[in-house]
C-alpha cells in the first residue's frame, strides 16, 4: 500500500469557500494589513528621530522623522518595510499623515533653531488635499512651516511630475522647504532638479562611503557640491559613520550631516537631551 493510499480522504472544498480563499489570495492586501490599521488607530506606531548636525560647529540643527512598528511575533519593522506593507494595504496615506502629526507634536517642543525633516512619497503628492493636510497639521501643532523640510526620495518614480511640482510650489509658498533625498542612490534624475522647487540635496550614504580614502569618490563629491552651488542648493550628507567621512564633507562645504557617527535614531525625549548638550 502506498503512502498516498494511507492518507485519509479529504472532503471536497465547497465552491463558495474556494472562491473566498482565492479572493483573499488575490486581493493584494498584505497579511499584516488589519493589524497595522489597528496599530495606527491605537497610536502604537512609533516615531524616532535621526539627529542632523551642522558641519560648521557640530550643533544639532534638527532631525529626520523615522517610523518604527514593534510587532510582537516579528519584532521591529522599519520605515521602508512598513510603508511597503501600508502601500499594499491601502494605508500609505493614513500612515504618512499619522507620522507627520506625531512628529510635529514632538518637534513643537524643540528649540526654535531645530528643523524637522519628513519623508513624503509620490502618493502623498498625488493627493489633491495633501497641501491642505500639511497646513492643517502644522496649525494644530503650532510648529512653524519655515522649520519643516519635506524630503522626496530620488528613487521614487514621480509619474505626474508637473502635478507634483505644482503641489510642491504650494507647500513652498507656505514657507516649507523641500529636499531631494537619497541623491545618487540610483540613476540621478536631473529632471527633478530642473522641475521641482528644491532647497536641499541629501546625498545618499553610498556616495560618501569611500570619500575618506578614494580620490575618485572625493572628486564626485566635489562635483555634486559644485552643481548644488550653481543651483543654489545646500547639500546634506547621510550615512556618516567614520571621522574621515565627516572631515571630508566639512572640508568640501557641506551644510549638515547625519549618521551613526553622531547618533542613532532616538526617541523624542532623548533627542531633546542631545540638543541641550
N, C-alpha and C positions, 0 to 999 in steps of 0.2 A: 504494500500500500504506500502510495506516495505521500509526501508532506501535504501537498495540495488537497488530497483526499481526506487527510486527517483533520484539516481545518474545519471549524463549524461553518455551516452555511449562514450567510447574512441575508437579512430581509432586504428586498429592493427598496431603494430610497424613493419616496413619492416624488412625482414630477414637480409639484409646487415647492417641495423642500430643496430639490436640486436647483431650481431656479433661484431661490433665495440665496443659496450658497454661492452660486455663480455670480449673482448680483453683488454680494459682499466682496468677492474677489476682484470684480471688475470695476467697482465704483471709484477706485483710485485713492480712497481715503487711507491715510496711514493708520496702522493698528493702534497708535497712541493718541489718535485724534480726540477721542472723547475725554481721556484723562488730561490732555493738555488744555482743552477748553475749560474743564473744571478747575484746573490749577490756576489758570488766568483769572477765572471768576473769583477764586478764593484768595488771590494775591500771593500765591505760592511760588511764582516765578521770580527769581531774584535778579537784581541789577547790581553789578560790580563796576568798578571804575579803574581804568588803566591810566595812571598819572602821566602827565606830559610836563616836560621840563624845558626851561629856557636854555638855549645854547650860550647865551651871553653870560648869565650869572648862576645858572643851576637852580633857580627858584621854580616852584611848581606853578605852572601857568594855567593848568586846567586838567581835564581828564576826559577820556573816551568812555562812554557807557557801553558795557558788555552785559549780555544776558546769560544766565545760567538757570537750569531747572534740575533740581535734585529729585530723581525718580527712584523710589526705594529699591526695586529689584535691579535697576540698570545703573544706578549711580548718577553722577553729574553728567548732564547733557549740555554742551556748549552752544555758542551762538549759531555757527553755520549749520550744524545738525538740527538744532532746534527750529531754525527758520525753514529748513528743508521739510521738517515734519509739518510745520504750520502751513507751508505752501501747498502741500499735498492734502491738507485738511480744510482748506478754505479759511484759515485762521491767520494768514500772514498780516493783513491789515490790523486785525484786532490785537495781535501780539505786538506789532510795531507801535501802535498807539498806547498800549499798556506800558511798554518800556519807556516811551517818551514821557508819559505822565509821571511815572515813578522816578525817572532820572531827574526830571525838572524839580520835583518835590524835594529831592535830596540836595540838588545843586543850589536851591534857593537859600540854603544856609551857609554856602561857601563865602569866603571873602570876595569882594566885588571885582577883584582883578582876575579871578579864575573863570575860564571858559568851559562850557560843556560841549563835547563833540558827540554827535548822534548819527548812527548809520541809517541811511534810507535806501530803498530799493526802487527799481523802475516801477514796480507795482504801486508803491506809495505815490510816485509822481503821476501815474496814470489815473489816480482817483481825483475826480473833479473837485472834491471837497478837502483835499489834502492841505492846502494853504490855510483854509478856514480852521481846520482841526489843529494845526500847529499854532495858529494865532490864539485859539481858544485855550489850548494847553498852557501857553505862555502866560496868558491873562490869569488863569486860575492859580498858577504857581507864583506869580509875581516876579518871575525871572526875566531879566531884560533881554529882548530879542538880539541886541548887539553882542551878547555874551554867548549866543548859541551858534555852533557850527554844524551844518548838515553835511555828512560825508556820503558821497555816491561812489561806489566802487567802480573802478575802470573795467573790471572783468564782467560786470553785469550788462548784458545787452540792452540798450535803450532802443526799442523799436520805433517809438514816436519821438524822435529827437526834437523836433520843433515844438511839440506839445510839452515835453519835459523842460525845454529851455524856457518856455513861457511861464510854466509853473515856478521854476527857479527864480525867474525875474521877479515874480510877485513876492516870493519869500525874501529875496534880497531887498526889495523895496520896504519890507518891514524892518530891516536892519540886520537880518540874519546873514551869516557868512556861509560860503559853500566851499567844500574841499573835494578834490578828485582823489579818492582813496586807492591804495594798492597799485600806485603808478609803477609800471614796469614789470608787473607780475605776469602779464601775458603780452599780447600784441598791443602796442601803445596806440590807442585810438585818438589820433590828433584831431578828429572831428569834434571830440568833446572839448578840447582846448579852444577850438575855434568857435563853437556854437554856444557853449554853456557859460554862464556868468560865474566865474570862479574867483576865489581869493587865495586858495592854498592848493599845493600838490603834496600828497602824502606818499612818500617813497616806500615801496614795498620792501619788506625785510630781505628779500632775495637780492636786492640792489645794493645792500650795504654789507653783506656777509664777508666779502673779500677786500674791502677798501683799506683795511689796516696793513695788508701785505701785497696786494696785487695792483700793479700800476695801471693796468687796463681798466679794472673796476673803478679806480680813482678817477681816471680820465672820463669815464662815463658819468660819474657823479658830478664832475665839473661841468660837463656838457649840459646836464639837466639843470644845474644852477644857472648857467648862462641863459638857457632857454626861458627858465622861470623869470629871471630878471627882466628879460626882454618883454615878457607878457605881464609884468608887474604882479607876479605871484610869489608868495612866500613858500618855502619848502620845509616840510616836516619829515623827519626820518623815523621809520618804525623798526622795531626788532633790534634795537641796540643792546648788545649783550656783553661787549668787551670794551675796555678802556680805549683800545686802539681805534675802534669804530667811532667812539664818541669824540675822540680828539680830531679825527678826520672831518666829521660833519661840522664841528665847531670851527675848524680851520677854513673850511670851504664856504662858510657864510650861511649855514642853515639857520632857520629861525628857532626851531624847537625839536625835541626828540622824545621818544617813548620806547620802553623796552625793559626787560628784566634786570638790566644793569641798574636802573633807577628804582624800580619796584614792580612786583607782580600785581595783578588785579586785586583791588582792595574793596572792602565794604565801605559804605559812605562815612561811617564814624572814623575808620582808620585813615581814610583819605583826609578828613578834616584835621586829624592829628599831624599827618605828614605836612600839610600845608602850613601849619603853625610852627613847625620845627625850624 
